[in-house]
Amino acid sequence: MLALSTRQLTKTYKNGVHALRGVDLDVEEGDFFALLGPNGAGKTTLIGIVTSLVSKTGGSASVFGFDIDTQLERAKSCIGIVPQELNFNQFESPMTIVVNQAGFYGIARAEARIRAERYLRQLQLWDKRQMAARGLSGGMKRRLMIARALMHEPRLLILDEPTAGVDIEIRRTMWDFLRDINRHGTTIILTTHYLEEAENLCRNIAIIDKGGIIERDHMSSLLRRLNTQTFVLNTRSPLLETPAISQFNLRRIDEHTLEADIAKEQNLNELFAQLSRLGVEVLSMRNKVNRLEEIFMRLVENRTGNV
Amino acid sequence: MSSELMPSSPASSAPLQGPPHIAAQLPLGRIRWIGFQTIVIREYGRIVRIWGQTLVPSAVTATLYFVIFGSLIGRRVGPMAGFDYRQFIAPGLIMMSIITNSYGNVVSSFFGAKFGKHIEELQVSPLPSWIIVAGYAIGGVMRGLMVGLVVTVVSLFFARLPVAHFIAIIAAAVLTSVVFSLAGFINAVFARSFDQMNFIPVFVLTPLTYFGGVFYSVNMLPAWAQKLSFVNPILHMVNAFRFGFLGTSDVHVASAFLLMLLLAVLLFAVAVQLLERGVGIRD
């Protein structure tokens, strides 16, 4: 079953901006799906339409088969949303915020309090449950929005930049948390600027740019299509100039650092053999860039080129 | 954040369950009813949490009115419509507090939700627009009636208040607070700033209230002013309410109730339509 399906979804704002230009997108139930795109690509508009925060101009969308035009209440019952911007009452306590949110989805207060304890504990907010939300740290506020979105145990959880501005440690523990939720059956759609995040978490991916989907694939298939990877080599002795090796594209970054572009058909042993012949001893090596980032940049910058 | 409280951790106090997805299966009627209750409870919590701003000011204002207009000036005014002046103005002052508080509660609560973006909590929820409007309106009615009760108690320190028609008192208070709660909601929908939020209360509501027969009988006015006054819905509300206490009214009481009922229905329909179309909150 499709958790989300859109057909020819369009949005033109009053100022004439075409935010979405006929988006067709399917997300399977149980998927952990990445929706990527540069700023202004249409990600938040797409999510906004599905969650009723934005009115669509045309097309259709359904959530678990419930059309948002004809069965909006049912469709919205299936969705939990963690928005990009903070949107809870900063004067209320985390406990009040999550219990009320459950109520808006028909969860009685007694049951809501039980769930509130479960999710606030899991997201390490239980000790802060009675303080005004404005006193929480940035990371806590993000976690509060996740707890709030989970209160009605949605079938589809949509996270719009959930880890923006969150430090690395908290980000990684939030990843574990989201993986666990997904493993237990909740479909997750994630938009993020951290491509590493999408690469680590998501099984399928769509890249959106200028209001249209420009790529839709399995994450692994997309990454396999990458022809070239860049490696950073640290050398023992100082390099005065870039070693002259014809088959490989090398760059001297500083006297102890080289960068090498290795195409899919090339072989690292050959590179090391040639470097050895020139007397260059490699001490360590690492992959320079996030692979997804590379694909993403190529797709967005040159949509007519081959990946 | 350490990993010890992550859901799959053995140390987690309540491991994450497989998602029963209950909300997606609940009857819509139940979702609406509990959602409505939740909005009302939240509004009640807001009124009580900031009681210094919501409940106290009207009591202070009413006391000042009674001291200055009732006791000091009122002594020289003499009887009005056959009643002691303080008795005459008491229902009007109570009604004035009901009007300003029911209106003010919804306009500030809904505009605050727009301004703070937490209106999105309701927008993304499965609750239909009419439930959201009804929830906010009941919040306004609660505050209007709570403040009305406080001002009634204050009034009893200054004037003896007979009860001629108890049902009329309750009906007029409830209907008036419904009408002005809904009007406050519509104001909040259109308001884009705190200035715009205050524009209607200051430049429309206050003059209409003061010319609505709170402090005088409309029969004291010249004929043309009387005709003009009858266009003012607050005149009808104040007089219907006064009829409940004193048994006297400057207007036809049944017409006054019909007017309130029609206004309530009309404003509810307008408010629901505005919310449905996302005016002021979408795009």
Interface residues (C-beta under 8 A of the other chain):
Chain A: Y13 K14 T51 S52 L53 V54 S55 F64 L72 E73 R74 K76 S77 C78 I79 I81 P83 E85 L86 N87 F88 N89 Q90 F91 T96 N100 Q101 G103 F104 Y105 G106 I107 A108 R109 E117 R118 R121 Q122 L123 Q124 G139 R143 R148 H152 E153 P154 R155 E169 I170 T173 M174 D176 F177 D180 I181 H184 G185 T186
Chain B: M1 S2 S3 L5 M6 P7 S8 S12 S13 A14 L16 Q17 G18 P19 P20 H21 I22 A23 A24 L26 L28 R30 I31 R32 W33 I34 G35 Q37 T38 I39 I41 R42 G45 R49 A113 G116 K117 H118 E120 E121 L122 Q123 V124 S125 P126 L127 P128 G278 R282 D283
